[in-house]
Amino acid sequence: MLKNLREKLTKSLDDIEGERLQGRLADLGIQPIAGAPTREQVLLAGEVQGLQVVPRAGSASLEVTLSDGSGRAVAVFTGRKRLGGVDCGRRILIEGVGRTERGRLVVLNPAYTIVE
């Protein structure tokens, strides 16, 4: 018992948050973001960690950052400034072709489903 308490007290906030997210998304049975292949169709689940409107190719694009506790992915919706119902803390599924861009997994214009 003391060992478990010591482990809990020495964990970083990132570790604690990662475990929370993995537990919250476990019921969906989706592959972890950290293991997602690139240049292939992927189905990812995560909690929205951030929303940002950025210029891309001359028009605004919405970047939605997802985390599942194992890693992060960015869903980019070109020509959009917002998506109804997609807010920080919401769980969503995204489906599309992943690629690596500036060291991060990016899925361009994915299909998405709001889980909760």
Secondary structure, 3 states (H helix, E strand, C coil): CHHHHHHHHHCCHHHHHHHHHHHHHHHHCCCCHHHCCCCCEEEEEEEEEEEEEEEECCEEEEEEEEECCCCEEEEEEECCCCCCCCCCCCEEEEEEEEEEECCEEEEECCEEEECC
